[in-house]
Amino acid sequence: MLLDTASLYFRAYFGVPDSVKAPDGTPVNAVRGLLDFIDRLVKDHRPDALVACMDADWRPHWRVELIPSYKAHRVAAEHAQGPDTEEVPDTLSPQVPVIEAVLDAVGIARVGVAGYEADDVIGTYTAHATGPVDIVTGDRDLYQLVDDARGVRVLYPVKGVGTLQMTDEAFLREKYGVDGPGYADLALLRGDPSDGLPGVPGIGEKTAARLLADFGDLAGIMAAAEDPKARLTPAQRRRLTEAAPYLAVAPKVVRVAGDVPLPDVPTELPRTPRDPELLDALAARWGLGGSLRRLLETLAA
């Protein structure tokens, strides 16, 4: 099981009231909410191994070089002239180091790799997996990794993690008309404002799905745009031709990496905490209470 950790703690932050606080009054709603999420996921799905995948770089330079608008709107205004800083709620940022410290003390693998997003870490673990993989994320970009033959599916939270949309190839075909790899081509053609991807003007989701059905993949679509005999409308041909520079670089930006240099860390679920003394101190300092206790009981069982 691979967790898109930031996606989950954002959901926890907005789903758990900020009245959930540490003894000193600091909000810990994201911390406790994430622990509750992990507890529920382990109880319901009983994974053999679990990795909390992290964004070591949420806006990698190599992606921005190819498409400068990539996630540009998410850069905090006060840092617009300095290093990229993702705009996050003021009371969430201080909770992220606490989340990291608690996961480490529990012994849950936490992996981020410099220069890459959590999506890329997830993509690489998935590429190397020898058995089924469940990816837990609220980010549809990872639909591109769905692969029934390899047992790779995305568990998309609908309401917390108690109600999950099981995303397999049948779901993707019914909803979008594409398979896993086809979802990446669909996304780059239609664009994605949340990621700053412009897409091809005039080509929305339905048209993109139809083009992929007719021509197979992005390469097939671009070959058709250059073939006067191919069944494209004049407007579609013009739009694709005009967007050719964007479409030449977009696949590298949109497709998750599968070759990230992963650290050699144990990924098996721990039965007992890695650092019990530190965990006790963290639990007392941050008032983790029942959320941590339930997770530890679940892991022990």
C-alpha positions as semicolon CSV with decimal commas, in nm:
position;residue;x (nm);y (nm);z (nm)
1;M;0,000;0,000;0,000
2;L;0,141;0,336;-0,112
3;L;0,010;0,652;0,052
4;D;0,008;0,988;-0,123
5;T;0,074;1,135;0,219
6;A;0,025;1,506;0,146
7;S;-0,303;1,434;-0,031
8;L;-0,422;1,247;0,279
9;Y;-0,309;1,496;0,541
10;F;-0,468;1,780;0,344
11;R;-0,794;1,584;0,354
12;A;-0,748;1,514;0,723
13;Y;-0,682;1,882;0,789
14;F;-1,003;1,992;0,621
15;G;-1,206;1,695;0,747
16;V;-1,116;1,711;1,117
17;P;-1,212;2,025;1,315
18;D;-0,924;2,253;1,414
19;S;-1,062;2,234;1,768
20;V;-0,857;1,912;1,793
21;K;-0,550;2,055;1,964
22;A;-0,236;1,967;2,156
23;P;-0,220;2,050;2,529
24;D;-0,063;2,387;2,445
25;G;-0,349;2,476;2,209
26;T;-0,168;2,402;1,881
27;P;-0,402;2,242;1,623
28;V;-0,315;1,877;1,553
29;N;-0,621;1,791;1,341
30;A;-0,410;1,688;1,040
31;V;-0,180;1,472;1,257
32;R;-0,459;1,289;1,434
33;G;-0,670;1,268;1,120
34;L;-0,387;1,107;0,924
35;L;-0,323;0,854;1,203
36;D;-0,694;0,767;1,198
37;F;-0,677;0,728;0,819
38;I;-0,380;0,491;0,838
39;D;-0,547;0,292;1,116
40;R;-0,861;0,248;0,906
41;L;-0,666;0,157;0,591
42;V;-0,462;-0,109;0,771
43;K;-0,773;-0,252;0,939
44;D;-0,975;-0,266;0,618
45;H;-0,709;-0,374;0,369
46;R;-0,441;-0,550;0,574
47;P;-0,141;-0,463;0,355
48;D;0,184;-0,656;0,401
49;A;0,387;-0,342;0,343
50;L;0,308;0,028;0,357
51;V;0,500;0,336;0,247
52;A;0,409;0,696;0,328
53;C;0,531;0,865;0,009
54;M;0,633;1,229;0,049
55;D;0,688;1,535;-0,170
56;A;1,058;1,611;-0,130
57;D;1,001;1,862;-0,410
58;W;0,639;1,945;-0,485
59;R;0,732;2,148;-0,797
60;P;1,045;1,989;-0,948
61;H;1,264;2,223;-1,151
62;W;1,286;1,978;-1,439
63;R;0,908;1,985;-1,478
64;V;0,892;2,366;-1,452
65;E;1,164;2,399;-1,717
66;L;0,943;2,209;-1,960
67;I;0,614;2,379;-1,866
68;P;0,674;2,702;-1,667
69;S;0,308;2,723;-1,563
70;Y;0,331;2,388;-1,383
71;K;0,173;2,447;-1,039
72;A;0,276;2,812;-1,068
73;H;-0,053;2,934;-0,923
74;R;0,015;2,739;-0,603
75;V;0,333;2,930;-0,521
76;A;0,271;3,148;-0,219
77;A;0,249;3,513;-0,321
78;E;0,490;3,627;-0,052
79;H;0,759;3,401;-0,196
80;A;0,694;3,489;-0,558
81;Q;1,040;3,647;-0,594
82;G;1,219;3,380;-0,392
83;P;1,229;3,003;-0,358
84;D;0,912;2,819;-0,451
85;T;0,699;2,764;-0,145
86;E;0,367;2,586;-0,173
87;E;0,079;2,789;-0,037
88;V;-0,074;2,586;0,246
89;P;-0,302;2,681;0,537
90;D;-0,110;2,854;0,819
91;T;-0,207;2,595;1,079
92;L;-0,123;2,298;0,857
93;S;0,244;2,371;0,785
94;P;0,358;2,331;1,150
95;Q;0,185;1,992;1,165
96;V;0,385;1,836;0,882
97;P;0,710;1,790;1,085
98;V;0,501;1,636;1,363
99;I;0,347;1,390;1,115
100;E;0,695;1,299;0,991
101;A;0,833;1,250;1,343
102;V;0,539;1,033;1,451
103;L;0,555;0,812;1,142
104;D;0,930;0,764;1,195
105;A;0,886;0,679;1,563
106;V;0,608;0,431;1,485
107;G;0,830;0,270;1,221
108;I;0,613;0,331;0,914
109;A;0,833;0,375;0,608
110;R;0,840;0,739;0,495
111;V;1,007;0,804;0,161
112;G;1,071;1,125;-0,029
113;V;1,345;1,172;-0,287
114;A;1,513;1,505;-0,367
115;G;1,396;1,648;-0,698
116;Y;1,079;1,438;-0,715
117;E;0,717;1,448;-0,609
118;A;0,541;1,180;-0,408
119;D;0,371;1,072;-0,733
120;D;0,712;0,978;-0,873
121;V;0,802;0,779;-0,562
122;I;0,468;0,598;-0,593
123;G;0,529;0,537;-0,964
124;T;0,870;0,384;-0,897
125;Y;0,752;0,158;-0,615
126;T;0,469;0,047;-0,843
127;A;0,705;-0,022;-1,133
128;H;0,925;-0,240;-0,909
129;A;0,641;-0,422;-0,732
130;T;0,617;-0,799;-0,774
131;G;0,265;-0,825;-0,632
132;P;-0,059;-0,628;-0,606
133;V;-0,039;-0,258;-0,518
134;D;-0,302;-0,031;-0,364
135;I;-0,235;0,341;-0,412
136;V;-0,429;0,564;-0,173
137;T;-0,465;0,916;-0,308
138;G;-0,709;1,196;-0,369
139;D;-0,512;1,290;-0,683
140;R;-0,657;1,155;-1,007
141;D;-0,321;1,196;-1,181
142;L;-0,224;0,858;-1,038
143;Y;-0,502;0,686;-1,233
144;Q;-0,235;0,647;-1,501
145;L;-0,076;0,370;-1,292
146;V;-0,389;0,150;-1,283
147;D;-0,307;-0,191;-1,431
148;D;-0,541;-0,486;-1,380
149;A;-0,288;-0,737;-1,509
150;R;-0,041;-0,638;-1,236
151;G;-0,303;-0,584;-0,967
152;V;-0,243;-0,209;-0,942
153;R;-0,547;-0,005;-0,839
154;V;-0,612;0,339;-0,694
155;L;-0,819;0,375;-0,377
156;Y;-0,968;0,723;-0,405
157;P;-1,122;0,865;-0,086
158;V;-1,483;0,965;-0,131
159;K;-1,557;1,026;0,236
160;G;-1,252;0,995;0,457
161;V;-1,094;0,659;0,388
162;G;-1,393;0,462;0,509
163;T;-1,557;0,505;0,170
164;L;-1,310;0,449;-0,111
165;Q;-1,364;0,445;-0,485
166;M;-1,189;0,131;-0,612
167;T;-1,039;0,253;-0,936
168;D;-0,954;-0,024;-1,181
169;E;-0,949;-0,041;-1,560
170;A;-1,323;-0,108;-1,582
171;F;-1,392;0,212;-1,384
172;L;-1,156;0,416;-1,604
173;R;-1,313;0,286;-1,927
174;E;-1,664;0,355;-1,804
175;K;-1,584;0,701;-1,664
176;Y;-1,322;0,830;-1,908
177;G;-1,309;0,586;-2,200
178;V;-0,938;0,510;-2,144
179;D;-0,714;0,264;-1,961
180;G;-0,443;0,356;-1,709
181;P;-0,168;0,477;-1,945
182;G;-0,434;0,644;-2,158
183;Y;-0,536;0,858;-1,863
184;A;-0,206;1,049;-1,878
185;D;-0,263;1,131;-2,246
186;L;-0,621;1,232;-2,168
187;A;-0,502;1,463;-1,890
188;L;-0,239;1,642;-2,097
189;L;-0,477;1,690;-2,391
190;R;-0,766;1,834;-2,187
191;G;-0,536;2,021;-1,948
192;D;-0,559;2,047;-1,571
193;P;-0,598;2,393;-1,414
194;S;-0,515;2,253;-1,068
195;D;-0,167;2,161;-1,195
196;G;-0,122;2,458;-1,428
197;L;-0,137;2,240;-1,742
198;P;-0,284;2,441;-2,031
199;G;-0,395;2,145;-2,242
200;V;-0,496;2,189;-2,606
201;P;-0,740;2,479;-2,646
202;G;-1,077;2,358;-2,769
203;I;-1,014;1,993;-2,678
204;G;-1,199;1,892;-2,365
205;E;-1,227;1,558;-2,191
206;K;-1,483;1,401;-2,426
207;T;-1,302;1,506;-2,742
208;A;-0,970;1,388;-2,599
209;A;-1,122;1,048;-2,513
210;R;-1,267;1,019;-2,862
211;L;-0,933;1,104;-3,025
212;L;-0,758;0,843;-2,809
213;A;-1,021;0,584;-2,902
214;D;-0,971;0,662;-3,271
215;F;-0,592;0,689;-3,281
216;G;-0,469;0,488;-2,982
217;D;-0,239;0,726;-2,800
218;L;-0,084;1,072;-2,820
219;A;0,171;0,963;-3,080
220;G;-0,111;0,826;-3,296
221;I;-0,307;1,149;-3,261
222;M;-0,009;1,362;-3,363
223;A;0,061;1,135;-3,660
224;A;-0,302;1,179;-3,764
225;A;-0,267;1,558;-3,737
226;E;0,010;1,539;-3,998
227;D;-0,183;1,300;-4,224
228;P;-0,429;1,485;-4,449
229;K;-0,625;1,160;-4,495
230;A;-0,683;1,105;-4,123
231;R;-1,035;1,162;-3,992
232;L;-0,989;1,487;-3,804
233;T;-1,191;1,805;-3,836
234;P;-1,001;2,105;-3,971
235;A;-1,034;2,272;-3,630
236;Q;-0,894;1,969;-3,447
237;R;-0,603;1,944;-3,689
238;R;-0,524;2,312;-3,649
239;R;-0,546;2,303;-3,269
240;L;-0,323;1,998;-3,241
241;T;-0,069;2,143;-3,483
242;E;-0,058;2,475;-3,296
243;A;-0,020;2,290;-2,965
244;A;0,263;2,068;-3,095
245;P;0,538;2,240;-2,888
246;Y;0,336;2,188;-2,567
247;L;0,246;1,830;-2,661
248;A;0,613;1,750;-2,726
249;V;0,708;1,817;-2,363
250;A;0,383;1,754;-2,175
251;P;0,420;1,373;-2,153
252;K;0,740;1,402;-1,948
253;V;0,567;1,645;-1,712
254;V;0,238;1,457;-1,675
255;R;0,362;1,099;-1,662
256;V;0,495;0,996;-1,324
257;A;0,857;0,884;-1,310
258;G;0,926;0,515;-1,271
259;D;1,301;0,532;-1,214
260;V;1,344;0,739;-0,897
261;P;1,649;0,627;-0,691
262;L;1,461;0,488;-0,392
263;P;1,638;0,448;-0,058
264;D;1,673;0,100;0,086
265;V;1,426;0,115;0,375
266;P;1,216;-0,162;0,534
267;T;0,856;-0,130;0,417
268;E;0,693;-0,406;0,622
269;L;0,431;-0,285;0,867
270;P;0,581;-0,267;1,216
271;R;0,420;-0,471;1,495
272;T;0,579;-0,256;1,765
273;P;0,703;0,105;1,757
274;R;1,055;0,166;1,629
275;D;1,125;0,423;1,902
276;P;0,878;0,374;2,193
277;E;1,034;0,640;2,418
278;L;1,027;0,908;2,149
279;L;0,674;0,806;2,054
280;D;0,558;0,842;2,415
281;A;0,714;1,189;2,427
282;L;0,548;1,289;2,099
283;A;0,212;1,153;2,213
284;A;0,232;1,359;2,535
285;R;0,364;1,674;2,367
286;W;0,103;1,676;2,092
287;G;-0,190;1,508;2,266
288;L;-0,223;1,227;2,014
289;G;-0,443;1,024;2,245
290;G;-0,681;0,769;2,099
291;S;-0,566;0,823;1,738
292;L;-0,217;0,691;1,809
293;R;-0,335;0,427;2,054
294;R;-0,579;0,279;1,801
295;L;-0,313;0,268;1,529
296;L;-0,063;0,092;1,757
297;E;-0,329;-0,162;1,862
298;T;-0,411;-0,228;1,496
299;L;-0,044;-0,274;1,405
300;A;0,011;-0,508;1,700
301;A;-0,283;-0,720;1,591
